[in-house]
Each structure stands twice: as structure tokens, then as C-alpha cells.
């Protein structure tokens, strides 16, 4: 499965446009991870735990989108957009969503 943010794939023209596909993942923030992340923010540096959660959520959202493209008969997704949103009353959850156009190349 080819997945790209570009509107076309160089040298591989789309033979058929199959429709918009999406993937969404919502993850909750762990209280202990929040505590350690705030300490990291105070002393400086990167928050490895949050980066791991973001990476996992992004990979899962992309995989969900790819699966939807396969169900439609596609072998590529073009024009992919990835979005991150903090949701929940206290901002305790993170949503990663992606969308693109499933195509057959």
C-alpha cells in the first residue's frame, strides 16, 4: 500500500478513484505519564512517553485508513492529511485522525 501526502504518485497515475478513507484513534492520557511529562517540561527535554503514545496512535490511525482503502479495492492512498486534537472535558484525551483518497494505481 502506497500512502502519500502528495496528490499524485510520480510515474504511477491513478486508474480509479475509490473515495475518501479515514482512520481515527483516541487515546487517554495516563495520570502518571502526565506527572512525569510535567517534570520533563519543568527541567527541559523531550517527553519520551508522550512521543511514544503519539507515534502509536498515528500508526494505528494510518493502518485503519489503509484497511479501509483495501476494502474499497485500492492499493494506494493519496493526499493524506494527519490531524491531532486534544479532546475531553479536561483535555485528557488525544485524537489522531487521518484522511485521504483511496486509489487504484
C-alpha positions as CSV (number, residue, x, y, z in Angstrom):
1,X,0.0,0.0,0.0
2,X,1.4,3.4,-1.1
3,X,0.5,6.2,1.3
4,X,1.5,9.7,0.5
5,X,0.6,13.3,1.3
6,X,1.1,14.3,-2.3
7,X,-1.9,14.5,-4.7
8,X,-0.3,12.1,-7.2
9,X,2.3,9.3,-7.3
10,X,5.0,10.1,-9.7
11,X,5.1,7.6,-12.5
12,X,2.0,5.8,-11.2
13,X,-1.2,7.5,-12.4
14,X,-4.4,6.7,-10.7
15,X,-6.5,4.4,-12.8
16,X,-9.5,4.7,-10.5
17,X,-10.5,7.0,-7.6
18,X,-12.3,5.0,-5.0
19,X,-13.3,7.6,-2.4
20,X,-12.3,9.2,0.8
21,X,-10.9,7.0,3.5
22,X,-10.3,7.8,7.2
23,X,-8.7,6.5,10.3
24,X,-9.3,7.7,13.9
25,X,-7.7,6.8,17.2
26,X,-8.5,8.2,20.6
27,X,-6.1,7.6,23.4
28,X,-6.4,8.6,27.0
29,X,-3.6,10.3,28.9
30,X,-2.3,8.3,31.9
31,X,-2.0,10.2,35.2
32,X,1.5,9.0,35.9
33,X,2.7,9.8,32.4
34,X,1.2,13.3,32.8
35,X,3.2,13.7,36.1
36,X,6.5,12.7,34.5
37,X,5.8,14.7,31.4
38,X,5.2,17.8,33.6
39,X,8.5,17.2,35.4
40,X,10.2,16.9,32.0
41,X,8.6,20.2,30.9
42,X,10.0,21.9,34.1
43,X,13.6,20.6,33.7
44,X,13.6,20.7,29.9
45,X,13.9,18.0,27.3
46,X,11.5,15.8,25.4
47,X,8.7,13.7,26.8
48,X,9.5,10.3,25.5
49,X,6.3,8.7,26.9
50,X,4.1,11.2,25.1
51,X,6.1,10.8,21.9
52,X,5.5,7.0,22.1
53,X,1.8,7.4,22.6
54,X,1.6,9.9,19.7
55,X,3.6,7.5,17.5
56,X,1.4,4.5,18.3
57,X,-1.8,6.5,17.8
58,X,-0.6,7.8,14.4
59,X,0.4,4.3,13.2
60,X,-2.9,2.9,14.3
61,X,-4.9,5.6,12.6
62,X,-2.9,5.2,9.3
63,X,-3.4,1.4,9.5
64,X,-7.1,1.9,9.9
65,X,-7.2,4.2,6.9
66,X,-5.2,1.7,4.8
67,X,-7.5,-1.1,5.7
68,X,-10.5,1.0,4.6
69,X,-8.7,1.7,1.3
70,X,-8.1,-2.1,0.8
71,X,-11.7,-2.9,1.5
72,X,-12.6,-0.5,-1.4
73,X,-10.1,-2.3,-3.7
74,X,-7.4,0.4,-3.5
75,X,-3.7,-0.1,-3.4
76,X,-2.7,3.5,-2.6
77,X,-4.0,6.5,-0.6
78,X,-3.1,9.9,-1.9
79,X,-3.5,13.4,-0.4
80,X,-3.2,12.1,3.2
81,X,-3.7,14.6,6.0
82,X,-3.0,13.8,9.6
83,X,-4.6,15.9,12.4
84,X,-4.0,15.9,16.2
85,X,-6.7,17.2,18.6
86,X,-6.9,17.3,22.4
87,X,-10.5,16.3,23.5
88,X,-12.4,15.6,26.6
89,X,-13.6,18.0,29.4
90,X,-10.2,18.2,31.0
91,X,-8.2,17.7,27.8
92,X,-7.3,14.2,29.0
93,X,-7.7,12.5,25.6
94,X,-5.9,12.8,22.3
95,X,-7.5,12.1,19.0
96,X,-5.3,11.4,15.9
97,X,-7.2,11.3,12.7
98,X,-6.1,10.9,9.1
99,X,-7.9,11.1,5.8
100,X,-7.0,10.7,2.1
101,X,-8.3,9.4,-1.2
102,X,-8.1,5.7,-1.9
103,X,-7.0,5.0,-5.5
104,X,-6.0,2.1,-7.7
105,X,-2.7,2.7,-9.4
